[in-house]
Amino acid sequence: MGVHGGTDETSVVLHRRPDLVDLSLAVRSVPEHLAANRNVRFGGPVSFGWTSDDFGTGGVIGDPTTATPERGRQLWEAMLTAAGDALAEIAAFDPAPPAS
């Protein structure tokens, strides 16, 4: 449940800008009480309105304590590949049907 400041986001920042991360301050802040919900939860089929203050004062909704630069590198490379693939498809996109 890494909605903001969790493992993935922190890992990417550790990879790209490690000078901005002090893992000695990292605290797990996961709203465990939502895990039992089948529908109304992060990633569930029913959306709900929230602000980060609803889940604690630190602004983190996730677990930055498990973040690593290596995980960040893997995520960064996957994001670049996905963005490149999308841009290549956009560049080649033609809404007209092919001529018969």
C-alpha positions in Angstrom: 0.0 0.0 0.0 2.5 2.6 -1.1 0.3 5.5 -2.0 2.7 8.3 -1.1 6.2 8.1 0.2 6.2 4.3 0.4 8.7 1.7 -0.9 8.4 2.5 -4.6 8.5 6.3 -4.5 11.3 6.3 -1.9 13.3 3.8 -3.9 13.1 5.9 -7.1 14.3 8.9 -5.2 17.1 6.9 -3.6 18.2 5.9 -7.1 17.9 9.3 -8.7 18.6 11.7 -5.8 19.9 9.9 -2.7 20.9 13.2 -1.2 17.2 13.9 -0.7 16.5 10.8 1.4 17.3 10.2 5.1 16.2 6.7 5.7 17.0 7.1 9.4 13.7 9.2 9.5 11.7 6.6 7.6 8.6 5.3 9.4 6.1 2.7 8.2 2.7 4.4 8.0 0.3 1.9 6.4 -3.4 2.1 7.2 -3.7 -1.6 8.0 -7.3 -1.2 9.0 -8.2 -0.9 5.2 -6.6 -4.2 4.3 -9.6 -6.2 5.4 -11.9 -4.2 3.2 -12.7 -5.9 -0.1 -14.1 -2.9 -1.9 -13.4 0.4 -0.1 -9.6 0.4 0.0 -6.6 1.7 -1.9 -6.6 -0.1 -5.2 -10.1 -1.5 -4.5 -13.1 -1.2 -6.9 -14.7 1.6 -4.8 -12.9 4.9 -4.7 -13.1 7.2 -1.6 -12.0 10.7 -0.9 -9.1 11.3 1.4 -6.2 13.5 2.3 -2.9 12.3 3.7 -3.9 13.8 7.1 -6.6 11.2 7.3 -4.0 8.5 7.8 -1.4 10.4 9.9 0.4 13.6 10.3 3.6 12.6 8.5 2.2 12.6 5.0 3.4 9.1 4.3 1.0 6.4 3.3 3.2 3.4 2.7 6.5 1.9 4.0 9.6 3.7 3.0 11.7 1.6 5.4 12.0 -1.2 2.7 13.1 1.2 -0.1 16.4 0.5 -1.9 18.3 2.2 -4.6 18.3 -1.1 -6.6 14.5 -1.3 -6.5 14.5 2.4 -7.6 16.8 1.6 -10.5 14.5 -1.2 -11.7 11.4 1.0 -11.4 13.1 3.9 -13.2 14.2 1.7 -16.1 10.8 0.2 -16.4 9.2 3.7 -16.4 11.6 4.9 -19.1 10.9 1.8 -21.2 7.1 2.3 -20.8 7.3 6.0 -21.6 9.5 5.3 -24.7 7.1 2.6 -25.9 4.1 5.0 -25.5 5.9 7.9 -27.2 6.9 5.6 -30.1 3.3 4.5 -30.5 2.0 8.1 -30.3 4.5 9.2 -33.0 3.3 6.4 -35.3 -0.4 6.8 -34.5 -2.7 7.4 -37.5 -6.4 7.4 -36.7 -7.3 6.7 -40.4 -7.9 3.1 -41.2 -5.3 1.5 -43.5 -6.0 1.7 -47.2 -7.3 -1.5 -48.6 
